[in-house]
Amino acid sequence: MSQLSLPRVLLLLVFLLASVSCDRNVEPFVPGETPSQPDLSRIFPEPEAEHDHDNEAARPAAAANRGSPIRGTVALGPGIALDERDGAVLFIMARPSAALGGPPAAVVRIPNPRFPLEFEIGPAQMMSEEMRFEGDYTLTARLDLDGNALSKLPGDLDGTVPGAVSAGSEGVSLVLDRQI
């Protein structure tokens, strides 16, 4: 009979200890038992009515309870000529006026816009459903000619509403007056 080498003995010992020390609760086989979904309600409670993603009827009411939108018009500035291009996308962004940069609180994406263009930005466009659209915002817009929000190419246009705009404001004028 051949002798076992030390590495093989150690490997066999580790395997035996691992199999003996398994504390997994395995129930005995019950003939005729059918599988069923576990009850996860204690781990994952049902969402509140306001956050019910499966109920589309609840969504507009939830958005209405989170603030009032800003409404206005986006236009091209004086002397700005724009040749119509397919694939151009207008991005309208609202950031809290106290924020210095960072991601917007709400975004509207409008493909192939025609100017002047009426817009609405508010609770339905919020980046986070938990946030309310209230207070003062800085509104900016960018016409991205290639449709990619991450790129800034020559010919793209942008503009900012001077000063802060309060949630619920109407008749806001946003002018694309700067060419990148």
C-alpha positions as CSV (number, residue, x, y, z in Angstrom):
1,M,0.0,0.0,0.0
2,S,1.4,3.3,-1.0
3,Q,1.8,6.1,1.5
4,L,-0.2,9.3,1.2
5,S,1.7,12.4,0.9
6,L,1.4,15.2,3.4
7,P,-0.5,17.6,1.1
8,R,-3.0,14.9,0.2
9,V,-3.6,14.1,3.8
10,L,-4.1,17.8,4.7
11,L,-6.5,18.2,1.7
12,L,-8.5,15.1,2.8
13,L,-8.6,16.5,6.4
14,V,-9.9,19.9,5.3
15,F,-12.5,18.2,3.1
16,L,-13.8,16.0,6.0
17,L,-13.9,18.9,8.4
18,A,-15.8,21.1,6.0
19,S,-18.4,18.5,5.3
20,V,-18.9,17.7,9.0
21,S,-19.1,21.3,10.0
22,C,-21.8,22.3,7.5
23,D,-24.7,23.8,9.6
24,R,-27.1,24.3,6.7
25,N,-30.6,23.5,7.7
26,V,-31.7,20.9,5.3
27,E,-35.2,19.6,5.8
28,P,-36.0,16.0,5.1
29,F,-37.6,15.0,1.8
30,V,-41.4,14.9,2.0
31,P,-43.0,13.0,-0.8
32,G,-45.8,15.0,-2.5
33,E,-44.6,18.3,-1.2
34,T,-44.9,21.1,-3.8
35,P,-42.5,24.1,-4.0
36,S,-43.8,27.5,-3.1
37,Q,-42.5,31.1,-2.9
38,P,-41.1,32.1,0.4
39,D,-42.8,34.8,2.4
40,L,-40.5,37.9,2.1
41,S,-42.9,40.4,3.6
42,R,-40.9,40.8,6.8
43,I,-37.7,41.4,4.9
44,F,-39.2,43.6,2.1
45,P,-42.3,45.5,3.3
46,E,-44.9,46.6,0.7
47,P,-44.2,50.0,-0.8
48,E,-46.2,53.0,0.3
49,A,-49.0,54.1,-2.0
50,E,-47.0,57.1,-3.1
51,H,-44.1,55.0,-4.2
52,D,-46.1,52.2,-5.9
53,H,-44.2,51.8,-9.2
54,D,-46.6,49.1,-10.5
55,N,-49.7,51.3,-10.2
56,E,-49.5,53.9,-13.0
57,A,-52.7,55.6,-11.8
58,A,-51.0,56.5,-8.5
59,R,-48.1,58.2,-10.3
60,P,-49.7,61.5,-11.4
61,A,-51.2,62.0,-8.0
62,A,-47.8,61.3,-6.4
63,A,-46.1,63.8,-8.7
64,A,-48.8,66.4,-8.0
65,N,-48.1,66.2,-4.3
66,R,-44.4,66.8,-4.8
67,G,-44.6,70.4,-6.0
68,S,-45.6,72.6,-9.0
69,P,-43.8,72.6,-12.3
70,I,-42.1,75.6,-14.0
71,R,-43.6,76.5,-17.4
72,G,-42.1,78.6,-20.2
73,T,-40.7,78.9,-23.6
74,V,-37.2,78.1,-25.1
75,A,-36.2,80.3,-28.0
76,L,-33.0,80.9,-30.0
77,G,-31.2,84.1,-29.2
78,P,-30.8,87.0,-31.6
79,G,-28.3,86.3,-34.3
80,I,-28.3,82.6,-33.6
81,A,-28.8,80.6,-36.8
82,L,-29.6,76.9,-36.6
83,D,-29.6,74.5,-39.4
84,E,-32.1,71.8,-38.7
85,R,-30.3,68.5,-37.9
86,D,-31.8,65.1,-37.1
87,G,-30.5,63.8,-33.8
88,A,-30.3,67.1,-32.1
89,V,-31.6,67.0,-28.5
90,L,-32.6,69.8,-26.2
91,F,-31.9,69.3,-22.5
92,I,-33.6,71.5,-20.0
93,M,-32.2,71.2,-16.5
94,A,-33.3,72.5,-13.1
95,R,-30.8,72.7,-10.2
96,P,-31.6,74.0,-6.8
97,S,-30.4,77.7,-6.8
98,A,-28.2,77.1,-3.7
99,A,-26.4,74.2,-5.4
100,L,-23.0,74.9,-6.9
101,G,-22.8,72.5,-9.9
102,G,-23.5,68.8,-9.5
103,P,-26.2,66.9,-11.1
104,P,-29.6,68.5,-11.9
105,A,-32.6,67.9,-9.8
106,A,-34.8,67.5,-12.8
107,V,-34.2,67.1,-16.6
108,V,-36.4,67.3,-19.7
109,R,-35.1,65.7,-22.9
110,I,-36.7,66.8,-26.1
111,P,-35.4,65.2,-29.4
112,N,-35.5,67.2,-32.6
113,P,-36.9,70.4,-31.1
114,R,-38.4,73.3,-33.2
115,F,-38.1,76.8,-31.8
116,P,-39.8,78.6,-30.1
117,L,-40.8,75.7,-27.9
118,E,-43.0,75.5,-24.8
119,F,-41.7,73.5,-21.9
120,E,-42.6,72.2,-18.5
121,I,-40.2,70.9,-15.9
122,G,-41.3,69.8,-12.4
123,P,-42.0,66.8,-10.2
124,A,-42.6,64.4,-13.1
125,Q,-39.0,65.0,-14.3
126,M,-37.2,64.8,-11.0
127,M,-34.1,62.6,-10.9
128,S,-35.2,61.2,-7.5
129,E,-38.8,60.3,-6.7
130,E,-38.2,61.1,-3.0
131,M,-37.4,64.8,-3.6
132,R,-40.0,67.5,-3.8
133,F,-39.9,70.2,-6.6
134,E,-40.2,73.3,-4.5
135,G,-38.1,76.4,-3.8
136,D,-35.9,78.3,-6.2
137,Y,-34.1,76.7,-9.2
138,T,-31.5,77.7,-11.7
139,L,-32.7,76.8,-15.2
140,T,-30.4,76.0,-18.0
141,A,-30.8,74.5,-21.5
142,R,-28.4,73.0,-24.0
143,L,-29.1,72.1,-27.6
144,D,-26.8,69.2,-28.2
145,L,-26.4,68.6,-31.9
146,D,-25.2,65.0,-31.6
147,G,-27.8,64.1,-29.0
148,N,-25.2,63.0,-26.4
149,A,-25.5,64.9,-23.1
150,L,-21.9,64.0,-22.1
151,S,-20.3,65.6,-25.2
152,K,-19.9,69.3,-25.9
153,L,-19.1,69.9,-29.5
154,P,-18.7,73.1,-31.5
155,G,-22.1,74.3,-32.6
156,D,-23.9,73.2,-29.5
157,L,-26.0,76.0,-27.9
158,D,-26.8,76.8,-24.3
159,G,-28.5,79.4,-22.2
160,T,-29.5,80.2,-18.7
161,V,-32.4,82.0,-17.1
162,P,-30.9,85.0,-15.2
163,G,-31.6,84.7,-11.5
164,A,-33.5,82.1,-9.6
165,V,-36.9,80.7,-10.8
166,S,-39.4,79.6,-8.2
167,A,-41.3,76.3,-8.5
168,G,-44.7,76.9,-10.0
169,S,-43.6,79.9,-12.1
170,E,-45.3,80.5,-15.5
171,G,-44.1,82.3,-18.6
172,V,-40.4,81.7,-18.0
173,S,-38.2,82.7,-21.0
174,L,-35.2,80.5,-21.6
175,V,-33.0,81.8,-24.4
176,L,-30.3,79.7,-26.2
177,D,-27.8,82.6,-26.7
178,R,-24.4,81.1,-26.4
179,Q,-22.7,78.9,-28.9
180,I,-20.1,76.4,-27.7
